[in-house]
Amino acid sequence: MAQLQTSFTDIDPARPVEVSLWSGGLDALAGLYSRIWEARDPRTLHVLFSTGANSYMEKVQREVREDVERRSPGCTRLIQAPIRLADPAQEVRNSTSRSRGLVFCLLGAACARLFGQDRLFVFENGIGAINLRYPGSDSATDHSRSLHPDSLRRVSELISALLDEEFRVENPFIDQTKAHMCSCLSDDSLRQIVSHTVSCDRRHRSSVGQCGYGSSCLLRRQALAAAGIQDETVYVLNSGMRASRPSDGDHLRAILSQVCILRQCLSSEEPWQRLAQYEPWLLGVAETEASRRGVSLDAAKEALLALYQVYVDEWGRVSGTISQGLLDSYAYPVGA
């Protein structure tokens, strides 16, 4: 069915086009709105590409895009290329989903090329894209880095080699926190659209799908609170569908422990050295960003320090709110 779509043939060839990956998540919505409002040419068509085997998320992606179209008619085009297995029961499932991000980028690049584009946009905040390890975790195995700057650079190099011409996968929001990205959604009329997005990676099979206590949900809640946006999303955590459990606070404890470590690093006399000791991968991020932006390595390091300083300050403002129902007795150690 994906091959029968006519979306590639009925567009004015003179109309500017941007192709981006479309997950139906909060970052995708915020990124799209930013690109729509900041478009140099108001005629720009934003082609949203999605793929995957989850029919629920396909529905979410359609609904969120329809919400956008009601406010900005004719500015988007959704192309879904679903993946289906004829007999999934016979397949050995890889629970890590390590190839998912790569497949998404490769198919998105194919879509971009069909529209004559030499780049594919992805919308992900810098904190989520870099995805620093949490204390006590093994960063080599516990964290997805499909949208990490180094990953996007390598995928860009792979696609460029396949096409024998330059192609780039770009994340315009690598220097922004999720709250910063969401600032464009602060209009009260956008609350319903925001509540329709899905961020949860621990989704429950119930009418209330998003948990509210996993790391992705917590970063969603933190971003909306820090951006001053009322969160009307119904989570398992606040739905009353089950009693709270002590384990519900595990992810928040890990996040707040990481935030405390980041605060200590950033307040030290040598913040970059301390931060790089905590996460050695950051030097590679700085080198990649320095090359991509055409700036010095020191400037790229300063940008990363500024990103994490904003993130730490955001948690300082909203940790009490996010902790309610999870860590009610938690007091954020401002001086840590």
VEXDREN-2710 file (C-alpha; in Angstrom, 1 decimal):
% VEXDREN-2710
k/r/px/py/pz
1/MET/0.0/0.0/0.0
2/ALA/2.9/2.4/0.7
3/GLN/3.9/2.1/-2.9
4/LEU/0.5/3.1/-4.2
5/GLN/0.5/6.6/-2.6
6/THR/0.2/9.5/-5.0
7/SER/1.6/12.1/-2.6
8/PHE/4.8/12.3/-4.6
9/THR/3.2/13.3/-7.9
10/ASP/0.6/16.0/-7.1
11/ILE/2.8/18.8/-5.7
12/ASP/3.7/22.0/-7.5
13/PRO/7.4/21.4/-8.4
14/ALA/8.1/25.1/-7.7
15/ARG/6.9/24.8/-4.1
16/PRO/9.6/24.7/-1.5
17/VAL/9.7/21.4/0.4
18/GLU/11.1/20.2/3.7
19/VAL/11.0/16.5/4.6
20/SER/11.2/15.5/8.3
21/LEU/10.6/12.4/10.4
22/TRP/7.3/12.3/12.1
23/SER/6.8/10.3/15.3
24/GLY/3.7/11.9/16.7
25/GLY/5.6/12.9/19.8
26/LEU/6.0/16.2/21.6
27/ASP/9.4/17.1/20.1
28/ALA/8.1/16.3/16.6
29/LEU/5.1/18.7/17.1
30/ALA/7.3/21.5/18.6
31/GLY/9.9/21.1/15.9
32/LEU/7.2/21.3/13.2
33/TYR/5.6/24.4/14.6
34/SER/9.0/26.0/14.9
35/ARG/9.8/25.2/11.3
36/ILE/6.4/26.4/10.1
37/TRP/6.6/29.8/11.9
38/GLU/10.3/30.3/11.0
39/ALA/9.9/29.3/7.4
40/ARG/11.7/31.8/5.1
41/ASP/9.1/31.0/2.5
42/PRO/5.5/30.7/3.8
43/ARG/4.6/28.5/0.8
44/THR/6.9/25.7/2.2
45/LEU/5.3/22.3/2.3
46/HIS/6.4/20.2/5.3
47/VAL/6.4/16.6/4.3
48/LEU/6.1/14.4/7.4
49/PHE/7.4/10.8/7.0
50/SER/6.6/8.0/9.4
51/THR/7.1/4.3/9.4
52/GLY/7.0/1.4/11.8
53/ALA/4.8/-1.6/12.8
54/ASN/2.7/0.0/15.5
55/SER/-0.8/0.7/14.3
56/TYR/-1.7/2.7/17.4
57/MET/1.2/5.2/16.8
58/GLU/0.1/5.4/13.1
59/LYS/-3.3/6.6/14.3
60/VAL/-1.6/9.1/16.7
61/GLN/0.6/10.5/13.9
62/ARG/-2.5/11.0/11.7
63/GLU/-4.5/12.7/14.5
64/VAL/-1.7/15.1/15.5
65/ARG/-1.0/16.0/11.9
66/GLU/-4.8/16.6/11.4
67/ASP/-4.7/19.0/14.4
68/VAL/-1.9/20.9/12.8
69/GLU/-3.8/21.1/9.5
70/ARG/-6.8/22.6/11.1
71/ARG/-4.7/25.5/12.3
72/SER/-2.4/25.8/9.3
73/PRO/-4.3/24.3/6.3
74/GLY/-2.3/22.9/3.4
75/CYS/1.1/23.3/5.0
76/THR/1.8/19.6/5.7
77/ARG/1.7/16.3/3.9
78/LEU/1.8/13.0/5.8
79/ILE/3.4/10.0/4.2
80/GLN/3.2/6.7/6.2
81/ALA/5.1/3.6/5.1
82/PRO/4.0/0.9/7.5
83/ILE/6.1/-2.1/8.1
84/ARG/4.2/-5.4/8.5
85/LEU/5.4/-9.0/9.0
86/ALA/3.4/-11.7/7.4
87/ASP/3.8/-14.1/10.3
88/PRO/5.3/-12.2/13.3
89/ALA/4.8/-15.2/15.6
90/GLN/7.6/-17.0/13.6
91/GLU/10.1/-14.1/14.1
92/VAL/12.5/-13.8/16.9
93/ARG/11.9/-10.4/18.5
94/ASN/14.8/-8.1/19.3
95/SER/13.6/-6.2/22.4
96/THR/16.4/-3.6/22.2
97/SER/15.0/-2.2/18.9
98/ARG/18.6/-1.1/18.0
99/SER/18.0/-0.9/14.3
100/ARG/14.8/1.1/14.5
101/GLY/16.4/4.5/14.4
102/LEU/18.6/3.6/11.5
103/VAL/15.7/2.1/9.5
104/PHE/13.7/5.3/10.2
105/CYS/16.4/7.6/8.9
106/LEU/17.1/5.5/5.8
107/LEU/13.5/5.3/4.7
108/GLY/13.1/9.0/5.5
109/ALA/16.1/9.8/3.3
110/ALA/14.5/7.8/0.5
111/CYS/11.3/9.9/0.9
112/ALA/13.4/13.1/0.9
113/ARG/15.1/12.0/-2.3
114/LEU/11.8/11.3/-4.0
115/PHE/10.9/15.0/-3.3
116/GLY/14.3/16.1/-4.8
117/GLN/15.7/17.1/-1.4
118/ASP/19.3/16.7/-0.2
119/ARG/18.5/16.7/3.5
120/LEU/16.2/15.1/6.0
121/PHE/15.2/16.9/9.2
122/VAL/14.8/15.3/12.6
123/PHE/13.3/17.1/15.5
124/GLU/14.8/16.1/18.9
125/ASN/15.9/18.3/21.8
126/GLY/19.6/18.2/22.6
127/ILE/19.2/16.6/26.0
128/GLY/17.3/13.6/24.5
129/ALA/19.5/13.4/21.4
130/ILE/22.8/13.2/23.3
131/ASN/21.1/11.1/26.1
132/LEU/23.7/11.1/28.8
133/ARG/23.8/8.0/31.0
134/TYR/22.2/8.0/34.3
135/PRO/24.2/7.1/37.5
136/GLY/24.6/3.4/37.8
137/SER/23.7/2.6/34.2
138/ASP/25.9/1.2/31.5
139/SER/25.9/3.9/28.8
140/ALA/27.0/1.4/26.2
141/THR/23.9/-0.7/26.4
142/ASP/21.2/1.1/28.3
143/HIS/20.7/4.2/26.1
144/SER/19.4/4.7/22.6
145/ARG/21.5/7.1/20.6
146/SER/19.8/6.9/17.2
147/LEU/19.5/10.7/17.0
148/HIS/22.9/11.4/18.7
149/PRO/25.0/13.9/16.6
150/ASP/27.6/11.3/15.9
151/SER/24.8/8.9/14.7
152/LEU/23.3/11.5/12.4
153/ARG/26.8/12.3/11.0
154/ARG/27.5/8.6/10.3
155/VAL/24.1/8.0/8.7
156/SER/24.6/11.1/6.6
157/GLU/28.0/9.8/5.4
158/LEU/26.4/6.4/4.6
159/ILE/23.6/7.8/2.6
160/SER/26.0/10.2/0.8
161/ALA/28.2/7.3/-0.2
162/LEU/25.2/5.3/-1.5
163/LEU/23.9/8.3/-3.5
164/ASP/27.4/9.4/-4.6
165/GLU/26.4/13.0/-3.6
166/GLU/26.1/14.9/-0.4
167/PHE/23.0/14.2/1.8
168/ARG/22.6/15.4/5.3
169/VAL/20.3/14.3/8.2
170/GLU/19.9/17.4/10.3
171/ASN/18.6/18.1/13.8
172/PRO/18.0/21.9/14.1
173/PHE/17.3/21.7/17.8
174/ILE/20.5/20.0/19.1
175/ASP/21.3/23.1/21.2
176/GLN/17.9/23.4/22.8
177/THR/16.2/21.7/25.8
178/LYS/12.8/20.1/25.4
179/ALA/11.3/23.0/27.3
180/HIS/12.9/25.5/25.0
181/MET/11.6/23.6/22.0
182/CYS/8.1/23.6/23.5
183/SER/8.0/27.4/24.1
184/CYS/6.4/27.7/20.6
185/LEU/3.4/25.7/21.9
186/SER/2.6/28.1/24.8
187/ASP/-0.6/29.4/23.1
188/ASP/-3.6/28.1/25.2
189/SER/-5.3/27.0/21.9
190/LEU/-2.6/24.4/21.4
191/ARG/-3.1/22.5/24.7
192/GLN/-5.3/19.9/23.0
193/ILE/-2.8/19.2/20.3
194/VAL/-0.1/18.9/22.9
195/SER/-2.2/16.4/24.9
196/HIS/-2.7/14.3/21.7
197/THR/1.1/13.7/21.3
198/VAL/2.6/10.5/22.7
199/SER/6.0/10.5/24.3
200/CYS/5.8/7.3/26.4
201/ASP/8.1/4.4/25.6
202/ARG/6.5/2.3/28.3
203/ARG/2.9/2.6/27.0
204/HIS/0.2/0.7/28.8
205/ARG/-2.3/-1.3/26.8
206/SER/-5.3/0.6/28.1
207/SER/-7.4/3.7/27.3
208/VAL/-4.8/5.6/29.3
209/GLY/-1.7/4.8/27.3
210/GLN/1.1/7.0/28.8
211/CYS/2.6/6.1/32.1
212/GLY/3.7/9.4/33.5
213/TYR/6.6/8.0/35.5
214/GLY/9.1/6.6/32.9
215/SER/12.0/8.7/31.8
216/SER/10.4/9.8/28.5
217/CYS/7.2/10.8/30.2
218/LEU/9.1/12.6/33.0
219/LEU/11.1/14.7/30.5
220/ARG/7.8/15.5/28.7
221/ARG/6.2/16.7/32.0
222/GLN/9.3/18.6/33.0
223/ALA/9.5/20.4/29.6
224/LEU/5.8/21.4/29.7
225/ALA/6.1/22.6/33.3
226/ALA/9.3/24.6/32.6
227/ALA/7.8/26.1/29.5
228/GLY/4.7/27.2/31.5
229/ILE/2.4/25.0/29.5
230/GLN/-0.5/23.3/31.3
231/ASP/-0.2/19.6/30.7
232/GLU/-3.7/18.2/30.0
233/THR/-2.3/14.7/29.2
234/VAL/-3.9/11.9/31.2
235/TYR/-1.2/9.5/32.5
236/VAL/-1.6/6.2/34.4
237/LEU/0.1/8.1/37.2
238/ASN/-2.8/10.6/37.7
239/SER/-5.7/8.6/36.2
240/GLY/-6.6/6.7/39.3
241/MET/-6.6/3.4/37.3
242/ARG/-4.3/1.8/39.8
243/ALA/-2.6/2.5/43.1
244/SER/0.9/4.1/43.2
245/ARG/3.9/1.8/43.6
246/PRO/7.3/2.6/45.2
247/SER/9.0/1.6/42.0
248/ASP/7.1/4.4/40.2
249/GLY/9.7/6.9/41.4
250/ASP/12.8/4.9/40.2
251/HIS/13.2/6.8/37.0
252/LEU/12.8/10.2/38.6
253/ARG/15.4/9.3/41.2
254/ALA/17.8/8.5/38.5
255/ILE/17.1/11.7/36.6
256/LEU/17.4/13.9/39.7
257/SER/20.7/12.1/40.6
258/GLN/22.0/12.9/37.1
259/VAL/20.8/16.5/37.5
260/CYS/22.7/16.8/40.8
261/ILE/25.9/15.5/39.1
262/LEU/25.5/17.9/36.2
263/ARG/25.1/20.8/38.7
264/GLN/28.2/19.8/40.5
265/CYS/30.2/19.6/37.2
266/LEU/28.9/22.9/35.9
267/SER/29.6/24.8/39.1
268/SER/33.2/23.5/39.4
269/GLU/36.2/25.6/38.4
270/GLU/36.7/23.4/35.2
271/PRO/33.2/22.6/34.1
272/TRP/34.1/21.1/30.8
273/GLN/36.7/18.8/32.2
274/ARG/34.3/17.6/34.9
275/LEU/31.5/17.0/32.5
276/ALA/33.7/15.1/30.0
277/GLN/34.9/12.9/32.9
278/TYR/31.3/12.0/33.6
279/GLU/30.5/11.4/29.9
280/PRO/33.6/11.0/27.7
281/TRP/31.4/10.8/24.6
282/LEU/30.8/14.6/24.9
283/LEU/34.1/15.4/23.3
284/GLY/33.0/13.6/20.2
285/VAL/29.7/15.6/20.2
286/ALA/31.7/18.9/20.5
287/GLU/33.9/17.9/17.6
288/THR/31.0/16.9/15.5
289/GLU/29.1/20.1/16.2
290/ALA/32.2/22.3/15.7
291/SER/32.6/20.8/12.2
292/ARG/28.9/21.0/11.3
293/ARG/28.5/24.6/12.4
294/GLY/31.9/25.8/11.2
295/VAL/32.9/27.1/14.7
296/SER/35.9/26.4/17.0
297/LEU/36.0/23.4/19.3
298/ASP/35.9/25.8/22.3
299/ALA/32.8/27.4/21.0
300/ALA/31.1/24.0/20.6
301/LYS/32.1/23.1/24.1
302/GLU/30.6/26.3/25.5
303/ALA/27.3/25.7/23.7
304/LEU/27.1/22.2/25.3
305/LEU/27.8/23.7/28.7
306/ALA/25.1/26.3/28.1
307/LEU/22.6/23.6/27.1
308/TYR/23.1/21.6/30.3
309/GLN/23.1/24.7/32.5
310/VAL/19.7/25.6/31.1
311/TYR/18.5/22.0/31.7
312/VAL/19.7/22.0/35.3
313/ASP/18.1/25.4/36.0
314/GLU/14.8/24.1/34.5
315/TRP/14.8/21.1/36.9
316/GLY/15.5/23.5/39.8
317/ARG/12.3/25.3/39.0
318/VAL/9.9/22.4/38.5
319/SER/11.3/19.4/40.4
320/GLY/8.9/19.8/43.3
321/THR/5.9/19.8/40.9
322/ILE/7.1/16.7/39.0
323/SER/8.0/14.9/42.2
324/GLN/4.4/15.0/43.5
325/GLY/2.9/11.5/43.5
326/LEU/6.3/10.0/43.0
327/LEU/8.7/11.4/45.6
328/ASP/6.5/13.6/47.7
329/SER/9.2/14.1/50.3
330/TYR/11.8/15.1/47.8
331/ALA/13.5/18.4/48.2
332/TYR/15.7/19.5/45.3
333/PRO/19.3/20.1/46.6
334/VAL/19.8/23.6/45.2
335/GLY/23.2/23.9/46.6
336/ALA/24.5/20.5/45.5
END
